[in-house]
Amino acid sequence: MNRQFLFLIIAIATLTLSTSCSTKTVYNIDQLMEVASTQVDKEVTVRGLVNHVCEHTAKKCFIVNETNELSLRINAGGDIDIFDKKLIGSTIQAVGILKEQRIEKEIIDENEKEALKNLNDEEEHDSCQAMLNNVEKMRKWMEKNNKDYYALYYVDGLRYLVID
């Protein structure tokens, strides 16, 4: 009787561990950005609306959050050879390794100086203004997160599933 009880306990424990280990959090982009710094180089699952697939190679797609204010690049890799352009407008759930690219403060300062220098040029005005707006957003993020760099996050994709 003791062996049967022990076997039952081991079976329940194994089932519980295997179930809990296979449960993954599915993030939306906003949720992922809140915890991104703790998930770098880890496998993540993220869901979002595809708003762009790179035209030349189809090796990258971009998903956006519900307000279109945040986007996240997904790179082809793993089981993903390319992203079909038909994905645009679909919601996908992508699994991959979260990566971080840092833009150092010095680079941001240089971009700001260049944009300010060319701001009065009619042909350059719109792109310079866009750069200055980006610089402002980067500086706010850096201040909020107490960092001397701006972090760009992206996912090296392993696989994805079309949700709708």
Summary of the structure (lengths in Angstrom):
residues: 164
radius of gyration: 21.6
end to end distance: 51.7
largest distance: 87.4
contacts: 441
relative contact order: 0.17
helix: 43%
strand: 32%
